[in-house]
């Protein structure tokens, strides 16, 4: 606990209190980021975002399981009440959830089985499988009726990104293929 509170003390000593004060009355994030609970994945840092910029849903394996209330609630709220313009699924290398889908004996608790039991390993290695798993989440978002309706109206879009922890490279899935674009326009 002391590391948490020491961290807060360091944060507070340099925090831009005016920035927080300005946000106290509400938020207007431009994107919903669905990403993994993995401690190495920090969306605010990766996307150089400030408080108020990103609405973030993190869970083990960055799953967009819209049959789960916490996932559906985050997407509903982001779309209907916050008016996000982008839904970004951010997957990553060396994902424990992806690796567990190959070695199901890693799913050794009820919670892990219930959360990850329906996932599967698709591809030659964990990078391919992580990308394939990310694509399945993107499809879930795209097929969600509320998202679909708003996307058809042109008010929101969804994208899929893959972060390489070892090199900090970011790949984007576009038109059926992965590439590293020179520039990403997440915010429209
Ligand atoms: Zn992960």
Boltz pocket constraint, residues with backbone or C-beta under 6 A from the ligand:
constraints:
  - pocket:
      binder: B
      contacts: [[A, 36], [A, 37], [A, 38], [A, 59], [A, 60], [A, 61], [A, 62], [A, 92], [A, 93], [A, 94], [A, 95], [A, 96], [A, 97], [A, 98]]
      max_distance: 6.0
